[in-house]
Amino acid sequence: MREQPRTDRLGSSKVEHFFSQQGWLYREQTMHDYGIDAQVEIVKNGKPTGDLIAIQIKSGTSYFSEKTDKSVIFRTDDNHIDYWFRHCLPVIIVLYNPEDDICYWQNISDNTISKTGKGWKIEVPIVKKLTNSSLSELCQITQPPPYIKNLNKLRLEKEWMQLIENGETIYIEFHSWLNKTMPRFEINIGCASRNDIESEAWPTLYGEMEEVISHLLPWADYEMDIDAYEEAMQDEWHDECYIGSDEDGEPIYSQPFDEWLEYPEDIVPISDNGETAEYRLILSLNDIGKAFLELDEYLFE
């Protein structure tokens, strides 16, 4: 029996909190979530490694009803096993028990699954709790060579690339903390032209803006969202140019907005409150993105 959605969210939040505490880059999957709920990028010495792990999360006491002395038994079907083994990333299953507030995990491999006739079972050892001691083992989960790793990174972002190719407006927006020794960002990606597509978020990232965006989105060029900039500048123009109202109550300005506004030559924030600066950028496909979509289409013909 499926647990209530609130229980599902408890497990996802628990896993996200754990990896965020380690400084690893956790990203929930909202566009393509069959069999995979999230991906996490391993970070070493404060630097993203490009090594990614896909995660399936199951939350609730019902998943702990079948046990042995050493393991929790998780049962699944042919479709999920096939999907996990064809996935471009290593996959782990995480079981969250709300009664003891503990996550247990197991990697998906030939050695951890067993055919049961009608389906499959995975034994999740009760000693494999998602704790700091798990990090070294998670780092050892087989990662592909750099060529395949970079290709997989593009495959994971294919939906966003296709939306751009189809004429949709894809943006990233983020806040940059000012007066910090190391710049840091919280970046969201979304579709401005369709309300049915949920945005996705990365956790806090450290580094220069160009470096961070290049790492996350090697397939994209970007430019300022001029519409968002103009909208943000309206308040500043009002504060600077408003001089009163006429006899009909209409505002009077010392200078029209179109004449007052100066468009920046470089990327600048659309707002700045002295503590954080807000950016909003529109993405376009660069040569890597265009070439990947063309190659991907060829490979699936």
C-alpha positions in Angstrom: 0.0 0.0 0.0 1.4 3.4 -1.0 2.3 5.8 1.9 0.8 9.2 2.1 2.5 12.0 0.0 3.6 13.7 3.3 5.6 10.6 4.2 7.2 10.5 0.8 8.4 14.1 1.3 9.8 13.3 4.7 12.2 10.8 3.1 13.2 13.1 0.3 13.9 15.9 2.7 15.9 13.6 4.9 18.1 12.5 2.1 18.5 16.0 0.7 19.5 17.3 4.2 22.1 14.6 4.6 23.9 15.2 1.3 23.6 19.0 1.7 25.3 18.7 5.1 28.2 16.9 3.4 28.5 19.7 0.8 27.5 17.3 -2.0 25.3 18.7 -4.7 21.8 17.2 -4.4 19.2 17.8 -7.1 15.7 16.5 -7.0 14.4 15.1 -10.3 11.1 16.7 -11.4 11.1 16.2 -15.2 12.0 12.6 -15.6 11.3 10.8 -12.3 10.4 7.2 -13.3 12.5 5.0 -11.0 14.8 7.9 -10.0 13.9 10.6 -7.5 17.2 12.6 -7.3 20.8 12.7 -8.3 23.8 13.8 -6.2 27.2 14.9 -7.3 30.2 14.0 -5.2 32.3 16.9 -3.9 35.8 16.5 -2.7 37.9 19.2 -1.0 35.1 21.7 -1.9 35.3 21.0 -5.6 32.5 19.2 -7.6 34.0 16.0 -9.1 31.5 15.4 -11.9 30.8 12.0 -10.3 27.0 11.5 -10.1 24.8 9.0 -8.4 21.1 8.4 -9.1 18.8 7.8 -6.2 15.5 6.1 -5.8 13.9 7.0 -2.4 11.1 4.9 -0.7 9.6 6.3 2.5 7.3 4.6 5.0 7.0 1.8 7.5 5.4 -0.5 4.9 8.8 -0.9 3.2 10.2 -2.4 6.4 7.5 -5.1 6.9 9.8 -7.8 5.4 13.1 -8.3 7.2 15.8 -10.8 8.0 18.2 -10.6 10.9 20.6 -8.5 8.8 18.5 -6.9 6.0 15.4 -5.2 4.9 13.9 -6.9 1.8 12.8 -4.5 -0.9 10.8 -6.0 -3.8 10.4 -4.6 -7.2 9.5 -5.5 -10.8 11.2 -6.1 -14.2 10.5 -2.6 -15.4 12.4 -0.9 -12.5 15.3 -3.3 -12.7 15.6 -2.8 -16.4 15.4 0.9 -16.0 18.0 1.1 -13.3 20.5 -1.1 -15.2 20.0 0.9 -18.4 20.5 4.2 -16.5 23.5 6.3 -17.4 24.5 6.7 -13.7 25.1 4.3 -10.9 21.9 3.9 -8.9 21.3 3.4 -5.2 18.0 2.6 -3.4 17.3 4.5 -0.1 14.7 3.3 2.3 13.5 5.8 4.9 11.9 4.6 8.1 9.9 7.5 9.8 9.7 5.5 13.1 13.5 5.6 13.7 14.2 8.5 11.4 16.9 6.5 9.6 17.7 6.0 5.9 19.1 2.7 4.8 20.7 2.3 1.4 22.0 -0.2 -1.1 23.6 0.1 -4.6 21.9 -1.6 -7.5 24.2 -4.2 -9.1 24.2 -7.8 -10.2 25.5 -8.7 -6.8 22.7 -7.0 -4.8 19.6 -8.1 -6.7 18.0 -11.5 -6.9 15.3 -12.9 -9.2 12.3 -14.2 -7.4 10.3 -15.7 -10.2 7.6 -13.0 -10.5 9.9 -10.1 -9.7 13.1 -9.1 -8.0 14.3 -8.5 -4.5 17.1 -6.3 -3.1 18.5 -6.9 0.4 19.3 -3.6 2.1 21.6 -4.3 5.0 20.5 -2.7 8.3 24.2 -1.7 8.9 24.2 0.4 5.7 22.7 3.6 7.2 23.1 6.9 5.4 25.6 8.4 7.7 29.1 10.1 7.4 30.6 6.6 7.4 28.8 5.9 4.1 30.6 8.6 2.2 33.7 6.6 1.3 31.7 3.7 0.1 29.4 5.9 -2.0 32.5 7.4 -3.5 33.6 3.9 -4.6 30.5 3.1 -6.5 31.6 2.5 -10.1 31.9 5.7 -12.1 32.3 5.7 -15.9 35.5 7.1 -17.6 35.5 10.9 -18.2 34.2 10.6 -21.8 31.1 8.7 -20.7 30.7 10.8 -17.6 30.5 14.0 -19.7 28.1 12.4 -22.1 25.9 11.3 -19.2 25.8 14.8 -17.8 24.5 16.0 -21.2 21.9 13.2 -21.3 20.6 14.2 -17.9 20.0 17.8 -19.1 18.5 16.8 -22.5 14.9 17.8 -21.6 16.0 21.4 -21.0 18.0 21.5 -24.2 15.0 20.2 -26.2 12.7 22.8 -24.7 15.1 25.5 -25.9 15.3 23.9 -29.3 11.5 23.9 -29.4 11.4 27.7 -28.8 10.6 27.7 -25.1 12.2 30.3 -22.8 14.5 28.6 -20.3 16.0 30.7 -17.5 18.3 30.4 -14.5 18.0 32.7 -11.5 20.1 32.9 -8.4 21.2 35.0 -5.5 24.9 35.8 -5.0 26.0 36.6 -1.4 28.0 39.9 -1.4 31.0 40.7 0.7 32.0 37.0 1.0 35.6 35.7 0.5 34.3 32.9 -1.8 31.2 33.8 -4.0 28.3 31.4 -3.5 25.1 30.9 -5.4 21.8 29.1 -5.2 20.7 28.4 -8.7 17.2 27.5 -10.1 16.4 26.5 -13.7 12.9 26.8 -15.1 10.7 27.4 -18.1 9.3 31.0 -18.3 7.0 30.2 -21.2 5.2 27.1 -19.7 3.5 26.9 -16.3 3.3 23.1 -16.4 7.1 22.6 -16.1 8.5 22.7 -12.6 11.7 24.4 -11.9 14.7 22.5 -10.5 17.2 23.7 -8.0 20.8 23.1 -7.2 22.1 23.5 -3.6 24.5 26.3 -2.7 27.5 26.3 -5.0 30.8 28.1 -4.4 33.0 29.8 -7.1 33.0 32.5 -9.6 29.7 32.9 -11.5 31.1 31.9 -14.9 32.9 28.9 -13.4 29.7 27.7 -11.7 27.5 28.0 -14.7 30.0 26.4 -17.0 30.2 23.4 -14.7 26.4 23.0 -14.3 25.4 23.9 -17.9 28.3 23.2 -20.3 25.7 23.1 -23.1 24.4 26.6 -22.7 25.2 30.2 -23.5 23.4 32.9 -21.4 22.4 36.5 -21.4 20.6 38.8 -19.1 16.8 38.6 -18.9 16.2 42.2 -20.2 12.5 42.0 -19.4 13.2 41.1 -15.8 15.9 43.8 -15.6 13.5 46.5 -16.9 10.8 45.4 -14.4 13.3 45.5 -11.6 14.5 49.0 -12.5 11.0 50.5 -12.4 11.1 50.9 -8.6 14.6 52.6 -8.8 13.4 54.9 -11.5 10.3 55.8 -9.5 12.4 56.6 -6.4 14.9 58.7 -8.4 12.6 60.5 -10.9 9.2 60.9 -9.2 8.5 64.6 -8.4 4.8 64.6 -7.6 1.4 64.3 -9.1 -0.7 66.5 -11.4 -4.1 67.9 -10.6 -5.7 64.6 -11.8 -3.5 62.6 -9.5 -1.3 61.2 -12.3 2.4 60.8 -11.3 4.9 63.3 -12.8 8.5 62.2 -13.4 11.6 64.3 -14.2 12.5 61.9 -16.9 10.6 59.2 -18.8 11.6 55.6 -18.0 12.8 54.8 -21.5 15.2 57.8 -21.4 16.3 57.2 -17.9 17.1 53.4 -18.3 20.6 52.5 -19.3 21.1 49.0 -20.5 24.3 47.3 -19.1 27.0 46.0 -21.4 27.8 43.1 -19.1 25.9 40.7 -16.8 24.6 42.7 -13.8 22.1 41.9 -11.0 18.5 42.8 -11.5 18.4 43.8 -7.8 20.8 44.3 -4.9 19.8 44.7 -1.3 23.3 45.1 0.0 23.5 41.6 1.3 22.6 39.6 -1.8 22.4 40.3 -5.5 19.7 38.7 -7.7 20.4 37.5 -11.2 18.1 36.2 -13.9 19.6 34.9 -17.1 18.1 33.4 -20.3 19.7 30.3 -21.7 20.4 29.4 -25.4 22.1 26.4 -26.9 25.9 26.7 -27.5 27.8 24.5 -30.0 28.0 21.7 -27.4 24.2 21.7 -26.9 23.4 21.8 -30.6 25.9 19.1 -31.4 24.6 16.8 -28.6 21.0 17.0 -29.7 22.0 16.3 -33.3 24.1 13.3 -32.2 21.4 12.1 -29.8 18.8 12.1 -32.5 21.2 10.2 -34.8 21.9 7.5 -32.2 18.2 6.9 -31.5 17.2 6.6 -35.2 
